[in-house]
Amino acid sequence: MATILKPGQTDAELFEADLRVRQTVTDILDNVRTRGDVAVRELSERFDNWNPPSFRLSEARIESIIAEIPRQTIEDLHFAQAQIRRFAEVQRAALQDVEVETLPGVILGHKNIPVNSVGCYVPGGRYPMVASAHMSVLTAKVAGVPRVIASTPPIQGEMPRETIAAMHFAGADEIHIVGGVQAIARMAFGADNLPPVDMIVGPGNAYVAEAKRQLFGRVGIDLLAGPTEVLIIADDSADAEMVATDLLGQAEHGPTSPAILITTSRPLAEAVEVEIGRQLETLPTADVAGVAWRDYGQIVLVADLAEAAIEADRIAAEHVQVLTHDDDYFLQHMTNYGALFLGPRTNVAYGDKVIGTNHTLPTKQAARYTGGLWVGKFIKSVTYQRVLTDEASALVGEYCSRLCEIERFMAHKAQADLRVRRYGSHEEK
């Protein structure tokens, strides 16, 4: 049986925090829904000290911002986007239209149609989340979305230059500098010269995730991507420095980011706690990562790899990194995770920034029922049917008529009966 060596916050504490977030988001959404861009401007000034003449950047302004960025940074952005585009194109190619004759004269099919308009939220705040532009805007464009709106907050009152460049290179049709719940609401409800979008995607903090949850139905969403999570599965073949480094690598995202270690080795567990303390003494983001580890970090001791897989599936973490003597065991046996990182030569940062897989992934156990953002999230697989012969229509109609009568849907039955009379005999021809 698993032993909890270091617990995180209790379910009751997490529930109370969620309630506070929920009410705050409801108030902001109602404000933007009723007052539009007037409310957005007030909220943007209050939260970000940002109230420009226009939230949308002109093409000329975008070009001037990009001109200020070092050549090496531009090359790095292009490299990352090339990797993400390559994998996204392979995924898109895997989505095929189909058509089949299921009975003589009965044709059924489905088509894969891109969503018409998407709002991509790219988080900012403490960190300019440049890579989120690749993951959302670029992936939507590979899927074939005609209109992609990108929105990101200013960073301490300044233009997030690299994020803007990444949005532009990824193919954003419009770039808006506004963040937080107000940005999500603005894209969902529409605003001055900004028609509402059909779908909103992208990661964010707990408030952004809650805004997407409350707006689902009015718009589509990718998933509820809240504070980032990392789970590391390690045995005695792993070393404490790497485990600690990779736990803190995600804990620095924010003070509510869970970082969890499942291990078969008590000595490793003890060494990791010591090593985390040592690294926090010099880590530039220790003020955030240290709080996350203190409040949300966990260490779970298990008997063997089989129990580790069971515990990992129970936790259903966003990122799962495997550092064991048999990493493939988890690829073969685990079912609940956002993304797997197998072996010491890879890590979550590769997935977050550059390697090619998408970093917008399910959190808060949503990995039990969904995967992360990918080309397919922007695609609607819609069906159609065509009946080519009188005989086929009459045959299906006879079955349909009897089945409708069982359910007492008599107007449905009438549709079937009309076809049986018209195409099954010559009475009405």
C-alpha positions in Angstrom: 0.0 0.0 0.0 1.3 3.5 -0.9 2.7 5.6 1.9 2.4 9.4 1.8 5.7 10.8 3.0 4.8 14.4 2.2 1.2 15.4 1.8 -0.1 18.4 -0.1 -3.2 20.5 0.6 -6.4 18.7 1.6 -9.4 18.3 -0.7 -11.3 20.6 1.6 -8.7 23.4 1.3 -8.7 23.0 -2.5 -12.5 23.2 -2.7 -12.6 26.4 -0.6 -10.0 28.0 -3.0 -12.1 26.9 -6.0 -15.2 28.6 -4.6 -13.5 31.9 -4.2 -12.2 31.8 -7.7 -15.6 30.8 -9.1 -17.4 33.9 -7.7 -14.7 36.3 -8.8 -14.8 35.0 -12.3 -18.7 35.1 -12.4 -18.6 38.8 -11.4 -16.0 39.6 -14.1 -17.9 37.8 -16.8 -21.1 39.5 -16.0 -19.4 42.9 -16.0 -17.9 42.3 -19.5 -21.1 40.8 -20.9 -23.2 43.8 -19.9 -20.7 46.6 -20.4 -18.4 45.3 -23.1 -15.0 47.0 -23.7 -15.8 49.7 -21.1 -15.6 47.0 -18.5 -12.5 45.4 -20.2 -10.7 48.7 -20.0 -11.4 49.2 -16.4 -10.3 45.6 -15.5 -7.2 45.9 -17.7 -6.2 49.1 -16.0 -6.9 47.6 -12.5 -5.1 44.3 -13.0 -2.4 45.2 -15.6 -2.1 49.0 -15.5 -2.9 48.8 -19.2 -5.3 51.1 -21.1 -4.0 51.7 -24.7 -6.0 53.5 -27.4 -6.6 50.1 -29.0 -6.1 46.6 -27.6 -5.4 45.3 -31.2 -2.0 45.7 -32.7 -1.7 47.0 -36.2 0.4 45.2 -38.7 2.9 48.1 -38.7 3.2 48.0 -34.9 3.8 44.2 -35.0 6.5 44.6 -37.6 8.2 47.3 -35.5 8.1 45.2 -32.4 9.6 42.2 -34.2 12.4 44.4 -35.6 13.5 45.0 -32.0 14.1 41.3 -31.3 17.6 39.8 -31.6 18.2 37.6 -34.6 19.1 34.6 -32.4 15.7 34.8 -30.7 13.9 34.9 -34.0 15.8 31.9 -35.2 15.0 30.0 -32.0 11.3 30.8 -32.4 11.4 29.5 -36.0 13.1 26.3 -34.8 10.5 25.6 -32.2 7.6 26.4 -34.5 9.1 24.1 -37.2 9.1 21.2 -34.7 5.5 21.9 -33.5 4.3 22.4 -37.1 5.9 19.1 -38.3 4.2 17.0 -35.6 0.9 18.9 -36.0 0.9 18.2 -39.8 1.4 14.5 -39.2 -1.5 14.5 -36.8 -3.7 16.4 -39.3 -2.9 13.9 -42.0 -4.1 11.1 -39.7 -7.6 12.7 -39.8 -9.2 11.3 -42.9 -12.7 11.9 -44.4 -14.6 8.6 -44.8 -17.4 7.4 -47.0 -18.9 3.9 -47.1 -21.8 2.0 -48.6 -23.3 0.3 -45.6 -26.2 -1.3 -47.5 -26.8 -1.4 -51.2 -27.7 2.2 -52.1 -27.0 3.6 -48.6 -24.0 6.0 -48.4 -22.7 7.2 -45.0 -19.7 9.4 -44.5 -18.0 12.0 -42.3 -16.0 15.1 -43.1 -13.4 16.8 -41.0 -14.2 20.5 -41.0 -12.1 23.2 -39.1 -13.8 25.5 -36.6 -14.5 28.9 -38.3 -13.0 31.1 -35.6 -10.8 30.5 -32.6 -9.5 32.7 -29.8 -6.1 31.7 -28.5 -5.2 32.9 -25.0 -1.5 33.1 -24.3 -0.7 33.6 -20.6 1.6 36.3 -19.4 1.7 37.9 -15.9 4.9 36.8 -14.2 6.3 35.0 -17.2 5.9 35.7 -21.0 4.6 32.3 -22.1 5.9 32.5 -25.6 5.6 28.8 -26.3 1.8 28.9 -25.8 1.6 30.9 -29.0 3.1 28.1 -30.9 0.9 25.5 -29.2 -2.4 27.2 -29.9 -2.2 29.6 -32.8 0.1 27.5 -35.0 -1.9 24.3 -34.3 -5.1 26.0 -35.1 -3.7 27.2 -38.4 -2.4 23.7 -39.3 -5.9 22.5 -38.7 -7.2 25.0 -41.2 -9.0 27.5 -38.9 -9.7 30.6 -41.1 -9.8 33.2 -38.3 -7.5 33.0 -35.3 -7.5 35.7 -32.7 -4.5 35.8 -30.3 -4.7 37.6 -26.9 -2.0 38.0 -24.3 -1.4 40.4 -21.4 1.3 43.1 -21.1 4.2 42.2 -18.9 4.6 44.9 -16.2 3.1 47.5 -18.5 5.3 46.6 -21.5 4.7 44.9 -24.8 5.6 41.1 -24.6 7.8 41.4 -27.7 8.8 37.7 -28.1 5.2 36.5 -27.5 3.9 38.9 -30.1 6.6 37.7 -32.6 5.6 34.0 -31.9 1.9 34.8 -32.4 2.7 36.5 -35.7 5.0 33.8 -37.0 2.4 31.2 -36.0 -0.1 32.9 -38.3 -2.4 34.9 -36.0 -4.9 36.9 -38.0 -5.3 39.5 -35.1 -3.1 40.1 -32.1 -4.6 41.8 -29.0 -2.8 42.9 -25.9 -5.2 42.2 -23.0 -5.1 39.4 -20.5 -6.9 37.6 -17.7 -10.6 36.7 -17.4 -11.5 39.9 -19.2 -9.6 38.7 -22.3 -11.4 35.4 -22.3 -14.8 37.2 -21.9 -13.9 39.7 -24.6 -13.3 36.9 -27.2 -16.4 35.0 -26.1 -18.9 37.9 -26.0 -17.3 40.0 -28.7 -16.3 43.6 -28.3 -15.7 46.8 -30.3 -14.6 45.6 -33.8 -14.1 42.1 -32.5 -16.8 39.6 -33.4 -17.2 36.7 -30.9 -15.2 33.6 -31.7 -16.5 30.0 -31.8 -13.9 28.4 -29.6 -11.4 29.5 -27.0 -8.2 27.6 -26.3 -5.0 28.0 -24.3 -3.7 27.5 -20.8 -3.8 29.9 -17.9 -4.2 30.3 -14.1 -7.1 29.1 -12.1 -9.2 32.2 -13.0 -8.7 31.7 -16.7 -9.6 28.0 -16.4 -12.7 28.9 -14.5 -13.7 31.5 -17.1 -13.5 28.9 -19.8 -15.5 26.5 -17.7 -18.3 29.0 -17.2 -18.3 30.1 -20.8 -18.4 26.5 -22.2 -21.6 26.2 -24.3 -21.5 29.8 -25.5 -18.1 28.8 -27.0 -16.2 25.6 -27.3 -13.1 25.1 -25.3 -10.1 22.9 -25.6 -9.9 21.7 -22.0 -9.7 23.1 -18.5 -6.0 23.7 -18.2 -5.3 25.1 -14.7 -2.1 25.4 -12.7 0.5 23.1 -14.2 1.3 19.7 -12.6 4.3 17.4 -12.7 4.5 13.8 -11.5 7.8 12.0 -11.5 8.0 8.2 -11.2 11.4 7.1 -10.0 13.2 4.1 -8.6 16.7 3.6 -7.2 18.2 4.0 -10.7 17.3 7.7 -10.6 19.5 10.4 -9.0 18.2 13.0 -6.6 19.6 16.0 -8.4 17.7 15.2 -11.6 14.5 14.4 -9.8 14.6 17.6 -7.7 15.6 19.8 -10.7 12.7 18.4 -12.7 10.1 18.8 -9.9 11.1 22.5 -9.4 11.1 23.0 -13.1 7.4 22.9 -13.0 6.8 24.2 -9.5 8.1 27.5 -10.6 5.1 28.0 -12.9 3.1 29.3 -9.9 2.5 28.9 -6.1 -0.3 26.5 -6.7 1.5 24.1 -9.1 1.5 20.5 -7.8 4.9 18.7 -8.0 4.7 15.0 -7.0 7.2 12.2 -6.6 6.2 8.6 -6.7 9.1 6.3 -5.8 10.0 2.8 -4.9 13.1 4.0 -3.0 12.9 5.6 0.5 16.6 6.7 0.3 15.8 8.5 -3.0 12.7 10.2 -1.4 14.8 11.5 1.5 17.6 12.6 -0.8 15.2 14.5 -3.0 13.8 16.5 -0.1 17.3 17.5 0.9 18.2 18.3 -2.7 15.1 20.5 -3.2 16.0 22.5 -0.2 19.6 23.0 -1.5 18.4 24.0 -5.0 15.9 26.5 -3.6 18.7 28.4 -1.9 20.0 29.6 -5.3 17.0 29.2 -7.7 16.0 32.6 -9.1 12.4 31.6 -9.0 12.5 30.1 -5.5 10.0 32.6 -4.2 7.3 30.8 -6.3 8.7 27.3 -6.6 9.4 27.1 -2.9 5.8 28.0 -2.0 4.4 25.5 -4.6 6.6 22.7 -3.1 5.7 23.6 0.4 2.0 23.7 -0.1 1.4 21.4 -3.1 4.5 19.1 -3.2 4.0 15.4 -2.4 6.1 12.4 -2.0 4.5 8.9 -2.3 6.4 5.7 -1.4 5.3 2.5 -3.3 6.3 -1.1 -3.2 7.1 -1.6 -6.9 6.6 -0.3 -10.4 3.1 -1.9 -10.7 1.9 0.0 -7.6 3.6 3.1 -9.0 1.5 2.8 -12.2 -1.7 2.4 -10.1 -0.9 5.5 -8.0 0.1 7.5 -11.1 -3.2 6.6 -12.8 -5.1 7.7 -9.7 -3.4 11.0 -9.7 -3.8 11.5 -13.5 -1.3 14.2 -13.7 -0.7 16.6 -16.6 3.0 15.8 -17.1 4.4 12.4 -16.1 8.1 11.9 -16.2 9.5 8.4 -15.8 13.0 7.8 -14.4 13.2 4.0 -13.8 15.1 1.0 -15.1 11.9 0.0 -17.1 10.4 3.2 -18.5 8.4 1.3 -21.2 6.4 -0.4 -18.5 4.6 2.9 -17.9 4.0 3.5 -21.6 2.4 0.1 -21.8 0.4 0.1 -18.6 -0.5 3.7 -17.7 -3.8 5.2 -19.0 -4.3 8.5 -17.3 -1.8 11.3 -18.1 -1.5 14.4 -20.3 1.9 13.6 -21.7 4.6 11.1 -20.8 8.3 11.9 -20.7 10.3 8.7 -20.8 13.9 8.4 -19.6 16.5 10.9 -18.3 17.3 12.3 -21.7 14.0 14.1 -22.0 12.1 16.3 -19.6 8.9 18.4 -19.3 10.7 21.6 -20.4 11.4 20.0 -23.8 7.7 19.4 -24.2 6.8 22.8 -22.8 9.0 24.7 -25.2 10.3 23.1 -28.3 10.3 19.3 -29.0 7.1 19.3 -31.0 4.3 17.8 -28.8 1.6 20.2 -27.6 2.0 21.6 -24.0 -1.6 22.5 -23.4 -2.6 19.5 -21.4 -5.3 18.3 -19.0 -5.0 19.1 -15.3 -6.9 18.4 -12.1 -7.4 14.7 -13.1 -9.0 15.6 -16.5 -6.5 13.2 -18.0 -8.9 10.5 -17.0 -11.2 11.4 -19.9 -9.3 13.7 -22.3 -6.0 14.3 -23.9 -4.4 17.6 -24.6 -4.7 20.2 -27.3 -3.9 19.0 -30.8 -5.0 19.6 -34.4 -8.1 17.4 -33.8 -9.5 19.8 -31.2 -10.0 22.3 -33.9 -11.7 19.9 -36.2 -15.4 19.0 -36.3 -16.0 15.4 -37.6 -19.5 15.8 -39.1 -21.6 13.1 -40.7 -23.8 13.0 -43.8 -26.0 10.4 -45.4 -27.3 9.7 -48.9 -29.8 7.1 -50.1 -29.4 6.3 -53.8 -32.2 3.8 -54.6 -35.9 3.4 -53.9 -35.4 -0.1 -52.6 -32.8 1.1 -50.0 -35.1 3.9 -48.7 -38.1 1.6 -48.4 -36.0 -1.1 -46.6 -34.6 1.3 -44.0 -38.0 3.0 -43.7 -39.7 -0.3 -42.7 -37.3 -0.8 -39.8 -37.4 2.9 -38.9 -41.2 2.9 -38.7 -41.4 0.0 -36.3 -38.6 1.4 -34.1 -40.3 4.8 -33.9 -43.6 3.2 -32.9 -41.8 1.5 -30.0 -40.7 4.9 -28.7 -44.1 6.5 -29.5 -42.5 9.0 -31.8 -45.4 9.1 -34.3 -44.2 12.1 -36.3 -40.9 10.3 -36.7 -42.8 7.2 -37.8 -44.7 9.3 -40.4 -41.4 10.4 -42.0 -40.4 6.7 -42.5 -43.9 5.6 -43.6 -44.0 8.3 -46.3 -40.8 6.9 -47.8 -42.1 3.3 -47.6 -45.3 4.3 -49.4 -43.5 6.5 -52.0 -40.5 4.3 -52.8 -41.7 0.9 -51.8 -44.8 0.8 -54.1 -46.1 2.7 -57.1 -49.2 4.1 -55.3 -48.0 7.7 -55.1 -45.7 7.8 -58.0 
